[in-house]
Amino acid sequence: MSSATPQPLAGPARRTVVAAAGAAGLAAALTACGSGDKSSDTVNAGAGDGSSGSTGTTGSTGSSGGAAGGAALAKTSDIPEGGGKIFKDQGVVVTQPTAGQFKAFSAKCTHQGCAVGSVANGVIVCPCHNSHFSAADGSVKQGPATQPLAEEKISVSGDEIKLA
């Protein structure tokens, strides 16, 4: 018999295991809140052709969006009347509640932080739990969300919509 002390087998360091577990948890949490859709969705509300409106109103309150100030988002003709367009990369949704009036809101649902998924017939819809928000002012039309979408500042100049 040998009197040698058993040596532990080489394996990953404790820090490596803890870091990997944390990264996996973060990835799972981010995946649960996102959707694998393309970077923006446009839904036509059928209330108009979306080509009207070379002037418009701007959002007047709220926090700054995810894009740099002054970044062009879209042409006014890209936003259908009664509907809107979601800009996932910038984290905003731009709507045209009535002809020539443009509004912008955070694309993050106030219920559990999911990205909103569609805009039609004057309503912004979150696909996670079916919360509905007004395309005119971001207010809750149907829960489970209880807080409105945060309004984002935009500017409309000619036919171009920009984050303010």
Salt bridges, closest charged atoms under 4 A:
ASP37 OD2 - LYS88 NZ 3.59
ASP41 OD2 - LYS88 NZ 3.68
ASP159 OD1 - LYS75 NZ 3.84
GLU160 OE1 - LYS162 NZ 3.63
